[in-house]
Amino acid sequence: MSDHPWAIMVCLDVENDDWIFVTEDTGSCDMWDLRPVLFDDINDALKFAEVFTIEGKEQNVKVVSYVEAV
């Protein structure tokens, strides 16, 4: 456990270093109502990230420390 949550990011475009957070399904079509899926335990985040990992392109998925700007 850590004092901050963990999030998962997926690379959309390697050449442009374009990354997005994996987000929750909020049930809303509002593009601005996106919330990252957050984990208290890095091991849980790493396990969940496996879903988005493609063999040979493991570098395109990463678990990062998430600190929400207030």
C-alpha positions as a LaTeX table, in Angstrom:
\begin{tabular}{lrrr}
\hline
Residue & $x$ (\AA) & $y$ (\AA) & $z$ (\AA) \\
\hline
Met1 & 0.00 & 0.00 & 0.00 \\
Ser2 & 1.10 & 3.57 & $-0.60$ \\
Asp3 & $-0.10$ & 7.03 & 0.32 \\
His4 & $-1.25$ & 7.77 & $-3.22$ \\
Pro5 & $-3.36$ & 5.91 & $-5.79$ \\
Trp6 & $-2.06$ & 4.16 & $-8.90$ \\
Ala7 & $-3.47$ & 4.48 & $-12.42$ \\
Ile8 & $-2.93$ & 2.72 & $-15.73$ \\
Met9 & $-1.92$ & 4.52 & $-18.91$ \\
Val10 & $-2.02$ & 3.16 & $-22.46$ \\
Cys11 & $-0.05$ & 4.60 & $-25.37$ \\
Leu12 & $-2.20$ & 5.52 & $-28.36$ \\
Asp13 & 0.60 & 6.80 & $-30.59$ \\
Val14 & 4.23 & 5.91 & $-29.89$ \\
Glu15 & 5.64 & 8.43 & $-32.39$ \\
Asn16 & 3.82 & 11.34 & $-30.72$ \\
Asp17 & 4.20 & 9.98 & $-27.16$ \\
Asp18 & 0.39 & 10.14 & $-26.79$ \\
Trp19 & $-0.92$ & 8.44 & $-23.62$ \\
Ile20 & $-4.37$ & 8.15 & $-22.02$ \\
Phe21 & $-5.58$ & 6.89 & $-18.67$ \\
Val22 & $-7.75$ & 3.78 & $-18.49$ \\
Thr23 & $-11.07$ & 5.20 & $-17.27$ \\
Glu24 & $-14.14$ & 3.97 & $-15.43$ \\
Asp25 & $-17.45$ & 3.41 & $-17.15$ \\
Thr26 & $-19.49$ & 6.24 & $-15.61$ \\
Gly27 & $-22.60$ & 5.38 & $-17.61$ \\
Ser28 & $-22.44$ & 8.84 & $-19.16$ \\
Cys29 & $-21.70$ & 9.79 & $-22.74$ \\
Asp30 & $-20.29$ & 13.10 & $-21.51$ \\
Met31 & $-16.68$ & 13.15 & $-22.69$ \\
Trp32 & $-15.70$ & 15.38 & $-19.76$ \\
Asp33 & $-17.01$ & 12.93 & $-17.15$ \\
Leu34 & $-14.00$ & 10.64 & $-17.43$ \\
Arg35 & $-12.47$ & 9.24 & $-14.24$ \\
Pro36 & $-9.32$ & 7.13 & $-14.18$ \\
Val37 & $-9.54$ & 3.67 & $-12.67$ \\
Leu38 & $-7.51$ & 4.01 & $-9.47$ \\
Phe39 & $-5.88$ & 1.42 & $-7.22$ \\
Asp40 & $-4.59$ & 1.71 & $-3.66$ \\
Asp41 & $-2.17$ & $-1.16$ & $-4.19$ \\
Ile42 & 0.35 & $-1.10$ & $-7.06$ \\
Asn43 & 0.14 & $-4.89$ & $-7.35$ \\
Asp44 & $-3.59$ & $-4.67$ & $-8.08$ \\
Ala45 & $-2.89$ & $-2.04$ & $-10.73$ \\
Leu46 & $-0.17$ & $-4.16$ & $-12.33$ \\
Lys47 & $-2.49$ & $-7.17$ & $-12.45$ \\
Phe48 & $-5.32$ & $-5.10$ & $-14.00$ \\
Ala49 & $-2.89$ & $-3.60$ & $-16.56$ \\
Glu50 & $-2.25$ & $-7.07$ & $-17.98$ \\
Val51 & $-5.67$ & $-6.85$ & $-19.69$ \\
Phe52 & $-4.37$ & $-4.01$ & $-21.88$ \\
Thr53 & $-0.92$ & $-5.45$ & $-22.59$ \\
Ile54 & $-0.14$ & $-6.87$ & $-26.02$ \\
Glu55 & 2.70 & $-9.35$ & $-26.33$ \\
Gly56 & 5.74 & $-7.63$ & $-27.83$ \\
Lys57 & 4.35 & $-4.17$ & $-27.01$ \\
Glu58 & 4.50 & $-4.28$ & $-23.21$ \\
Gln59 & 6.12 & $-0.83$ & $-23.16$ \\
Asn60 & 2.81 & 0.68 & $-24.36$ \\
Val61 & 1.11 & 0.09 & $-20.99$ \\
Lys62 & 2.35 & 1.53 & $-17.73$ \\
Val63 & 1.24 & 1.91 & $-14.13$ \\
Val64 & 1.82 & 5.40 & $-12.77$ \\
Ser65 & 1.44 & 7.23 & $-9.50$ \\
Tyr66 & $-1.73$ & 9.30 & $-9.71$ \\
Val67 & $-2.01$ & 12.58 & $-7.87$ \\
Glu68 & $-5.14$ & 14.49 & $-8.75$ \\
Ala69 & $-4.69$ & 18.22 & $-9.23$ \\
Val70 & $-7.01$ & 20.22 & $-7.01$ \\
\hline
\end{tabular}
